[in-house]
Amino acid sequence: MVTNTQSKSLWNLSILKYAIRDAFLKLAPWHQIRNPVMFTVYVGSILTTVLFVQAQFGKGEAPASFILAITLWLWATLLFANFAEAMAEGRGKAQAQALRKSRRDIQAKRLTKPDRNAKKNIVPSASLRFNDVVLVEAGDFIPSDGEVIEGIASVNESAITGESAPVIRESGGDRSAVTGGTQVLSDWLIVRITVNPGETFLDRMINLVEGAKRQKTPNELALTILLAALTIVFLIVCATLLPFSIYSAAATGMGKAVTITVLVALFVCLAPTTIGGLLSAIGIAGMDRMIQANVIALSGRAVEAAGDIDTLLLDKTGTITLGNRQATEFIPADGINIQRLADAAQLASLADETPEGRSIVVLAKEKYGLRGRDLAELGATFIPFTAQTRMSGVNLPDRQIRKGAVQAIESHIKSLSAELPVSVQKSVAQIAHRGGTPLVVIENANVLGVIHLKDIVKGGIHERFTALRQMGIRTIMVTGDNPLTAAAIAAEAGVDDFLANATPEDKLKLIRRLQAEGHLVAMTGDGTNDAPALAQADVAVAMNTGTQAAKEAGNLVDLDSNPTKLIEVVEIGKQLLMTRGALTTFSFANDIAKYFAILPAAFAATYPALNALNIMHLATPQSAILSAVIFNAVIIIFLVPLALRGVTYRRVSAAKLLRNNVVIYGLGGLLVPFLGIKIIDLILVGLHLA
């Protein structure tokens, strides 16, 4: 994975040091003004600081020690909120540092033209520009992001994905995209550079995990506006209480007017400072959890929208299936030994470098022990596949072996005055009915049997689709295959529906139709032909093994290239929404509890009758106010782990989820402040601080 192990530890020492330092740096006014709720606390802290200096060196409105205590805890409230945000950012910066370590000063072999034998110029990778062509050979590092235009090679992408197993990259198709910093292990590639310096996938990842370009999501913006509105309301209420208190004290001739210090404390305790202090950390942590799932979120909105999707479209090839047809069995004709068929099929495929040809060689080797052939000793002449003949094979001194499409082989043996046996015709029909592709193998004029090629459905995918169904998400497979093949793959994979003979336009129309019906649609894909649909989808997960066009169109990139990673993506999206909702509920509920603690204490001097509302039996008005301010600050620290790790997601109904949220965080938000404020009050009295 791209995350380094240190970043996964919540209280990692290096992250803690960064967060503590940054908490003080974030006290700068240009940073505080970005958060309306905490900015009002910032202004209040400055005001009480001025009042403390006045009380210390002149006549103050209250004892200097009391004002100092309130002031220190107001600044602590700001520092704790900054600390929560810095902790979330610190985890991202730790990941970014790990990514930076994967950067290398790579020397690139730039070609004058896309030909392996062309003149090469050795240049630094930083000097490469869009459309430059480079040669990368075994042992070389790929200098920048690009598309393979010639060659096939095994590539180690562990620096980016964390996956130790190498992957195959080749020209054409959906496996042609390569990432700068990965290493070619075998063979060679000619790569066309598709980015300019500073725009590579690694650069984008570093910027994203650092949060440098993170924008607030619509939901987060809406909540920020709501919190700002509530803060303004409380600010107006508290401001009007001062003249009202002065008037009441003067009119009755008894009691004292409330002080500005107490009003600031009252405002800070009643304003939604808990969620205001944690809101940014929740958003950053949501993207951080995506990184930990090996998904790069190119948009915070996509993470949020993932929690609400109800329809998922998946491209078949490379997403549901492995991407290339594989030989799965040899079916001999009547009277033919299967060993003879396997031997002939392998001989005909030894020079076939297509994935299908390589799979035939592997199947014969693994199931029938056929290996270690000396081609020079055999005197073999290989016949390559052509679009005209639709066959390939090998000529030996005493044997001519061919394999190919049924119609092509049938025409060939008719010229030799032979025909397909009935048993072979039945095998061909059965394979086609199951959605596979039959290849017929002949030796001279003798039909030996059939090779069954099929799309291999990725392991465990049926269970994953079942889990998506339980989450209320409908799955639709889209493929260019004919309906018969599509139906067979859909049944094996366990998707809810499929669209066959699908063109890029058909995929786009389907997504638009579903969106018009009110569905929130997610799409996963890896090919250039998936790019239009990925761009249209609400949540677009591009496979990292896919083309550059697909990755550019997606708003999420799955580094593991697992099509059902959307389960984790959806859970993280739901977890983000739940965490924000839970902490908002808790924040509003604990404001109600603090109201009962601080309001009677604040106005007890003006209206002694309000002492009857001191239901917690707090020692003195000063200890009640100070206890509420201290609790208001420290609760932020206690909630930091929840904000960063998120509320545990469980697959339950929305009604049950809402009920649990209200009971746990609503009721908890009411009760915890009563207990916390009382404990703090007892400590203050016990230490003779109030």
Secondary structure, DSSP 8 states (H G I E B T S, - for coil): --S-HHHHSTT-HHHHHHHHHHHHHTTSHHHHTTSHHHHHHHHHHHHHHHHHHHHHHS--SS-HHHHHHHHHHHHHHHHHHHHHHHHHHHHHHHHHHHHHHT----EEEEESSS-TTS-EEEEEGGG--TT-EEEEETT-B--S-EEEEEEEEEEE-HHHH---S-EEEESSTTS-EE-TT-EE-SSEEEEEE-S-TT-SHHHHHHHHHHTTT----HHHHHHHHHHHHHHHHHHHHHHHHHHHHHHHHHHHS-S----HHHHHHHHHHHS-HHHHHHHHHHHHHHHHHHHHTTEEES-HHHHHHHTT--EEEEEIIIIIEEEEEEEEEEEE-TT--HHHHHHHHHHHHTT--SHHHHHHHHHHHHHH------HHHHT-EEE---TTT-EEEEEETTEEEEEEEHHHHHHHHHTTT----HHHHHHHHHHHHTT-EEEEEEETTEEEEEEEEEEEE-TTHHHHHHHHHHTT-EEEEE-SS-HHHHHHHHHHHT-SEEE-S--HHHHHHHHHHHHHTT--EEEEE-SGGGHHHHHHSSEEEEETTS-HHHHHH-SEEETT--GGGHHHHHHHHHHHHHHHHHHHHHHHHHHHHHHHHHHHHHHTTT-GGGGGG-TT--S-HHHHHHHHHHHHHHHHHHHHHHHHH--------HHHHHHHHIIIIIIHHHHHHHHHHHHHHHHHHHTT--
